[in-house]
């Protein structure tokens, strides 16, 4: 056989470097196109899991109040989920959700501990709270123009639960390490970390540090005093 013809056939039977590069580029684009939707689906799953865990915790708080006539204190620590109580009073009014006392999950969808704030008068176990018991937690949100506006009545909420979201700024991980701030503009998230726990913010998530209140992905739910009172009256725990 002609050597030149044999060499030509061997060359034609393989792939050129250009063809291989094109194939690799196409495969990379396909994989990249799949990764983005998959990442979005996983994030949505974490959000859904967090909502479920938080809703279960809120229901557990209602049940605790119906059984005991008061709300639990925050947890003792990140590793001890029993409520931090001495005699009739709480040792703190803001901290971790007392998961062990409530019998609920310890972590949100991002495997971090959830926060919890409770009005002291509702957590005082010396006497059953009443319709006249003072509440001191206020939840705010951001209006379309960026201004803070009321999401609840002022000083009207008995207790609230907080997940610190995807970025987890200020949260404690399942390894009991605190997540550092991911940016300088997380103003509203910093509000949710105040030790007093009386002013909390719940708003739509945003990755924009320049947005009013900064980047935000916290999730906040609370106990409506009206629902709490309704359940207490229906169970004949309140007149």
C-alpha positions, -999 to 999 in steps of 0.1 A, spaced: 0 0 0 11 35 -7 27 49 26 11 83 20 -24 68 15 -20 47 47 -9 78 67 -39 97 53 -63 70 64 -49 69 99 -52 107 101 -88 106 89 -98 79 113 -90 100 144 -101 133 159 -82 165 154 -74 187 184 -98 213 172 -126 187 171 -118 174 206 -117 210 219 -152 217 204 -166 185 220 -152 194 254 -166 229 251 -200 216 243 -199 191 272 -188 219 295 -217 241 284 -241 212 289 -228 205 324 -228 242 333 -263 245 321 -273 216 344 -254 228 375 -272 261 377 -308 247 378 -296 219 402 -281 245 425 -313 265 424 -334 234 432 -312 225 461 -315 261 475 -353 260 472 -353 226 490 -333 242 519 -358 271 520 -387 247 521 -371 225 547 -364 256 569 -400 268 566 -412 233 576 -389 231 606 -399 267 617 -436 260 614 -432 228 635 -413 248 661 -441 274 662 -467 247 666 -446 233 694 -446 267 711 -484 268 710 -485 233 725 -460 242 752 -481 273 761 -513 252 762 -497 226 785 -478 249 808 -495 283 806 -463 301 796 -437 301 768 -402 285 771 -370 304 776 -342 303 749 -319 273 750 -290 271 775 -264 269 748 -257 258 712 -251 223 725 -278 222 752 -313 227 739 -331 228 772 -346 261 782 -323 283 802 -345 289 833 -337 296 869 -368 292 891 -396 311 874 -375 335 853 -355 331 821 -317 338 822 -320 355 788 -348 366 766 -330 361 732 -309 332 721 -312 298 705 -345 280 700 -349 255 729 -352 225 706 -348 199 733 -375 214 755 -399 217 725 -390 183 710 -383 197 676 -354 199 651 -323 217 661 -312 229 627 -326 248 597 -322 238 561 -286 251 560 -276 230 591 -275 260 615 -292 267 648 -323 289 648 -327 320 670 -356 326 694 -369 357 712 -396 357 739 -413 384 758 -403 380 795 -438 383 808 -449 354 787 -420 332 798 -425 339 835 -436 306 849 -448 320 883 -482 328 868 -502 321 837 -500 349 812 -533 367 806 -550 388 779 -535 418 796 -499 405 797 -475 430 782 -458 420 750 -426 437 737 -415 423 703 -420 443 671 -416 429 636 -408 454 608 -404 450 570 -393 471 540 -419 489 519 -414 490 481 -397 524 486 -372 508 510 -385 525 541 -390 504 573 -427 498 579 -447 477 604 -453 440 598 -470 436 632 -484 459 659 -458 477 679 -447 457 710 -474 432 701 -456 398 696 -451 372 724 -423 353 707 -405 349 673 -382 324 656 -353 333 633 -334 314 607 -303 332 595 -307 320 559 -283 310 532 -254 333 541 -259 324 578 -244 357 590 -242 355 628 -256 320 629 -241 290 647 -233 260 626 -240 224 636 -203 223 646 -210 251 671 -190 277 651 -203 312 644 -205 322 608 -187 354 601 -202 384 583 -201 380 545 -203 417 538 -206 452 552 -241 461 542 -262 435 561 -279 462 582 -312 444 586 -295 411 593 -275 428 620 -308 441 635 -319 405 639 -288 397 659 -294 423 686 -292 408 720 -325 425 731 -344 406 704 -373 432 707 -369 446 672 -368 421 643 -370 424 605 -387 401 581 -386 410 544 -380 397 509 -345 382 503 -319 402 484 -283 397 474 -278 434 467 -256 450 494 -268 484 481 -305 477 487 -322 495 516 -312 474 547 -284 456 527 -283 420 516 -308 399 534 -318 362 535 -331 358 571 -364 340 576 -385 352 606 -419 339 618 -437 348 650 -466 339 673 -496 360 667 -511 370 701 -546 366 688 -540 330 676 -523 322 709 -551 337 730 -577 319 708 -561 286 713 -557 292 750 -594 301 754 -605 272 733 -585 248 755 -600 266 786 -566 277 797 -578 313 796 -612 326 806 
